[in-house]
Amino acid sequence: MRVVVRASAKFSRQVESDVQHVDGHFTTHPQLVAAGHSFDFDQLVNELNSSVDNFNSRGSGFVLTAVSRFALLVTQYRPLSGSSYIPTPHQSLKRRQ
């Protein structure tokens, strides 16, 4: 399986005598979950925290006020693999230029 998290959050900050609101959208890198690989919850939390920190690192001053959407997407994963041999023509059968 392949697991991805998508989250939307609301941020706000005080601007003079008003409060400014903005939405942020975050997506994690896919995690492959199989018999030999379990789901790494700590990696998920660290990646989301890093995304929020990166959102604020540009000096925006926004504060996370609410998570408005949190989706855990689980899809089937079938890696591509070769399964047959296709012979190529002999040199003498190639077109002459």
KELUMLO-698495 format. One record per residue: residue in one letter; x, z, y of N, C-alpha, C in turn. Coordinates in Angstrom, 1 decimal, m for minus. Layout:
BEGIN
residuo;nu;nw;nv;cau;caw;cav;cu;cw;cv
A;X;Z;Y;X;Z;Y;X;Z;Y $
...
REM end
This chain:
BEGIN
residuo;nu;nw;nv;cau;caw;cav;cu;cw;cv
M;0.8;0.0;m1.2;0.0;0.0;0.0;0.9;0.0;1.2 $
R;0.3;m0.5;2.3;1.0;m0.5;3.6;0.1;0.4;4.5 $
V;0.7;1.3;5.2;m0.1;2.2;6.1;0.4;2.1;7.5 $
V;m0.5;1.9;8.4;m0.2;1.8;9.9;m1.2;2.7;10.6 $
V;m0.8;3.3;11.7;m1.7;4.1;12.5;m1.7;3.5;13.9 $
R;m3.0;3.4;14.3;m3.2;2.9;15.7;m4.0;4.0;16.5 $
A;m3.5;4.3;17.6;m4.1;5.4;18.4;m4.3;5.0;19.8 $
S;m5.4;5.4;20.4;m5.6;5.2;21.9;m5.8;6.6;22.5 $
A;m5.2;6.8;23.6;m5.2;8.1;24.3;m5.5;7.9;25.8 $
K;m6.0;9.0;26.3;m6.3;9.0;27.8;m5.3;9.9;28.5 $
F;m4.7;9.4;29.5;m3.7;10.1;30.3;m4.3;10.3;31.7 $
S;m3.8;11.3;32.4;m4.2;11.5;33.8;m3.1;12.1;34.6 $
R;m3.2;12.0;35.9;m2.2;12.6;36.8;m2.8;12.8;38.1 $
Q;m2.3;13.8;38.8;m2.8;14.1;40.2;m2.1;13.2;41.2 $
V;m2.9;12.5;42.0;m2.3;11.6;43.0;m3.0;12.1;44.3 $
E;m2.2;12.7;45.2;m2.6;13.2;46.5;m3.9;14.1;46.2 $
S;m5.0;13.7;46.7;m6.2;14.6;46.5;m7.2;14.0;45.4 $
D;m6.6;13.1;44.6;m7.5;12.5;43.5;m6.8;12.5;42.2 $
V;m7.5;12.3;41.1;m7.0;12.3;39.8;m7.1;10.9;39.3 $
Q;m5.9;10.4;38.8;m5.9;9.0;38.3;m5.8;9.0;36.8 $
H;m6.6;8.1;36.2;m6.7;8.1;34.7;m6.2;6.7;34.2 $
V;m5.6;6.7;33.1;m5.2;5.5;32.4;m5.2;5.6;30.9 $
D;m5.5;4.6;30.2;m5.5;4.6;28.7;m4.2;4.1;28.2 $
G;m3.7;4.6;27.1;m2.5;4.2;26.4;m2.9;3.9;25.0 $
H;m2.2;2.8;24.5;m2.5;2.4;23.1;m1.1;2.4;22.3 $
F;m1.1;2.9;21.1;0.1;3.1;20.4;m0.1;2.6;18.9 $
T;0.9;2.0;18.3;0.8;1.5;17.0;2.2;1.9;16.3 $
T;2.1;2.5;15.1;3.3;2.8;14.4;3.8;1.6;13.5 $
H;5.0;1.7;13.1;5.5;0.7;12.2;4.9;0.9;10.8 $
P;4.7;m0.1;10.1;4.1;0.0;8.7;5.0;0.8;7.8 $
Q;4.4;1.7;7.0;5.0;2.5;6.0;4.6;1.9;4.7 $
L;5.5;1.7;3.8;5.1;1.2;2.4;5.0;2.4;1.5 $
V;3.8;2.6;0.9;3.6;3.7;0.0;3.4;3.2;m1.4 $
A;4.2;3.6;m2.3;4.1;3.2;m3.7;4.5;4.4;m4.6 $
A;4.6;4.1;m5.9;4.9;5.1;m6.8;6.3;5.8;m6.5 $
G;7.2;5.0;m6.0;8.5;5.6;m5.6;8.7;6.0;m4.2 $
H;7.7;5.7;m3.4;7.7;6.1;m1.9;6.4;6.7;m1.5 $
S;6.5;8.0;m1.2;5.3;8.7;m0.7;5.2;8.5;0.8 $
F;4.0;8.8;1.3;3.7;8.7;2.8;4.5;9.8;3.5 $
D;5.2;9.4;4.5;6.0;10.3;5.3;5.3;10.7;6.6 $
F;4.5;11.8;6.5;3.7;12.3;7.7;4.6;12.7;8.9 $
D;5.8;13.2;8.6;6.7;13.6;9.7;7.2;12.4;10.4 $
Q;7.5;11.3;9.8;7.9;10.1;10.4;6.7;9.6;11.3 $
L;5.5;9.7;10.9;4.4;9.2;11.7;4.3;10.1;12.9 $
V;4.3;11.4;12.8;4.2;12.3;14.0;5.4;12.0;14.9 $
N;6.6;11.9;14.4;7.7;11.6;15.3;7.6;10.3;16.0 $
E;7.1;9.3;15.3;7.0;7.9;16.0;5.9;8.0;17.1 $
L;4.8;8.6;16.8;3.7;8.7;17.8;4.2;9.6;19.0 $
N;4.9;10.7;18.8;5.5;11.5;19.9;6.5;10.7;20.7 $
S;7.3;9.9;20.0;8.3;9.1;20.7;7.6;8.0;21.6 $
S;6.5;7.5;21.1;5.8;6.5;21.8;5.2;7.1;23.1 $
V;4.6;8.3;23.0;4.0;8.9;24.1;5.1;9.3;25.1 $
D;6.3;9.8;24.6;7.4;10.2;25.5;7.9;8.9;26.2 $
N;8.0;7.8;25.5;8.4;6.5;26.1;7.4;6.1;27.2 $
F;6.2;6.3;27.0;5.1;6.0;27.9;5.3;6.8;29.2 $
N;5.8;8.0;29.1;6.0;8.9;30.3;7.4;8.8;30.8 $
S;8.3;8.2;30.1;9.7;8.2;30.5;10.0;7.4;31.8 $
R;9.1;6.6;32.2;9.3;5.8;33.4;8.9;6.5;34.7 $
G;8.8;7.8;34.6;8.5;8.6;35.8;7.1;8.5;36.2 $
S;6.2;8.2;35.3;4.8;8.1;35.7;4.1;9.4;36.0 $
G;4.5;10.5;35.3;3.9;11.8;35.6;2.6;11.9;34.9 $
F;2.1;11.0;34.1;0.9;11.1;33.4;1.0;12.2;32.3 $
V;m0.1;12.9;32.1;m0.2;13.9;31.0;m1.3;13.5;30.0 $
L;m1.0;13.7;28.8;m2.0;13.4;27.7;m3.2;14.3;27.8 $
T;m4.4;13.8;28.0;m5.6;14.6;28.1;m6.4;14.6;26.9 $
A;m6.5;13.4;26.2;m7.3;13.3;25.0;m6.9;12.1;24.2 $
V;m7.1;12.3;22.9;m7.0;11.1;22.0;m8.3;10.6;21.7 $
S;m8.6;9.3;22.2;m9.9;8.7;22.1;m10.2;8.0;20.8 $
R;m9.1;7.5;20.2;m9.2;6.8;18.9;m8.0;7.0;18.1 $
F;m8.3;7.2;16.8;m7.2;7.4;15.8;m7.6;6.7;14.6 $
A;m6.9;5.6;14.2;m7.3;4.8;13.0;m6.1;4.7;12.1 $
L;m6.4;5.0;10.8;m5.4;5.0;9.8;m5.7;3.7;9.0 $
L;m4.9;2.7;9.1;m5.1;1.4;8.4;m4.4;1.3;7.1 $
V;m5.0;1.2;6.0;m4.4;1.1;4.7;m4.8;m0.2;4.1 $
T;m3.7;m1.0;3.8;m3.9;m2.4;3.3;m3.1;m2.5;2.0 $
Q;m3.5;m3.4;1.2;m2.8;m3.7;m0.1;m1.5;m4.5;0.3 $
Y;m0.5;m4.2;m0.4;0.8;m4.8;m0.1;1.3;m5.5;m1.4 $
R;1.5;m6.8;m1.3;2.1;m7.5;m2.4;3.3;m8.3;m1.9 $
P;4.5;m7.8;m2.2;5.7;m8.5;m1.7;5.8;m9.9;m2.4 $
L;6.3;m10.8;m1.6;6.6;m12.1;m2.2;7.7;m12.1;m3.2 $
S;7.6;m12.8;m4.2;8.6;m12.9;m5.2;8.6;m14.2;m5.9 $
G;9.8;m14.7;m6.2;9.9;m16.0;m6.9;9.4;m15.8;m8.4 $
S;8.7;m16.8;m8.9;8.2;m16.7;m10.2;8.4;m17.9;m11.1 $
S;9.0;m19.0;m10.5;9.2;m20.2;m11.3;10.4;m21.0;m10.9 $
Y;10.7;m21.9;m11.7;11.9;m22.8;m11.4;11.4;m24.2;m11.1 $
I;11.8;m24.8;m10.0;11.4;m26.2;m9.8;12.7;m27.0;m9.7 $
P;12.9;m27.9;m10.7;14.1;m28.7;m10.7;14.1;m29.7;m9.6 $
T;15.3;m29.9;m9.1;15.5;m30.9;m8.0;16.0;m32.2;m8.6 $
P;15.7;m33.3;m7.9;16.1;m34.6;m8.5;17.7;m34.7;m8.5 $
H;18.1;m35.5;m9.5;19.6;m35.8;m9.6;20.1;m36.6;m8.4 $
Q;21.3;m36.5;m8.1;21.9;m37.2;m6.9;21.6;m38.7;m7.0 $
S;21.6;m39.3;m8.1;21.4;m40.8;m8.2;20.0;m41.2;m7.9 $
L;19.0;m40.2;m7.9;17.6;m40.6;m7.6;17.3;m40.4;m6.1 $
K;18.2;m39.8;m5.3;17.9;m39.7;m3.9;17.9;m41.0;m3.2 $
R;17.1;m41.1;m2.1;17.1;m42.4;m1.4;18.5;m42.7;m0.8 $
R;18.8;m43.9;m0.8;20.1;m44.3;m0.1;19.9;m44.6;1.3 $
Q;20.8;m44.2;2.2;20.7;m44.4;3.6;21.3;m45.7;4.0 $
REM end
